[in-house]
Amino acid sequence: MQAFNIDREQYVVSHTYFTVINIRHIDLAIILIVFVLLMLEVTIGNNTFYIETLGMLSAIAESAPGIPQFYRNCKLKSTEGLSYCLL
């Protein structure tokens, strides 16, 4: 009888993936958020407060990528390396 060296790491289930459908947790969260927003759009899509809230959240999301660059420029007191795409 021959002994086999089995690499146990390949048989250990990773906790970052769902085993049946192989979806990462972040993917599941994105799917859930899209589903909730879709249901909100269907049920209260004409509500002014809902529309204004979505507009404010999108404005914040659009301006958020510039925050690290702004912090770096303030810290170095220079705009060297500032991307024209950011402007």
N, C-alpha and C positions, 0 to 999 in steps of 0.2 A: 504494500500500500504506500502510495506516494503522498507526502504532505504538501499541501498547497499554501503558498503565502498569499493571503487575500488582503488586498488594500481596503480596509474598512471605511476609509474616508469617502470612497465612491458610493457606498451604500447608506451613508448617513443622510437623513433628510434635512435639507437646509430649512431653517426657520424663516428665511426671508421670502420664500416662495410657497404658494399654496400647491399642494402636491397633486391634486386632481386636475386642475385646469392650468397650472403653471403661470399664475399671475402674481406679479410682485405687489407688495402692499401699496406702493405709491400709485401703481396703475389702478388698483381697486379704489383708492381714494379719489383719483381723478374721475373715474367712471361714476362714482357716487355723487361727486360734486356736480358733474354735468347732468346727471339724472335729476338731482334736486333743483338745479336751475331751470331745467326744461319743465319740470312740474310747476315751478313758480311762474314761469312764462305763460304756461297754459292757463293757470288758474287766476293770476292777478296781473297779467301782462299789460293791462291798460291803466293800472294804478300809477298815479303821478309820483308818489313817494318811492315806489319800487324802481321806476325809471330813473329818477334822480339819484338813488342809491347806486344803481348799476353804473351810471355815468361817473359818479365820484370814485367808485372803486376802480374803474378803468383808468381814470386820470392818475390815481395814485400808483397803479401798476405800471403805467407808462413812464412816470417820472422816477420811479424807484431805482432803476438801473444807474441813474446818474449820481446817486448818493455816495457810493464808494469813491467815485472820481472826485466829487466835491470835497470829501473828507481828505483825500490824498493831496489835493491842491492846497487846501488850507494848512495841512500839516507841513508840507514842503514850501509853502509860500511861493509857488511857481505853477505855471500852467504847461510846463514842458511835458510833452507826451500826450497832451490832450487830443483826443480823437475828434476829427471834424464831424464824424457821424453822430457823436453825442450832442453836438450843437444842433 
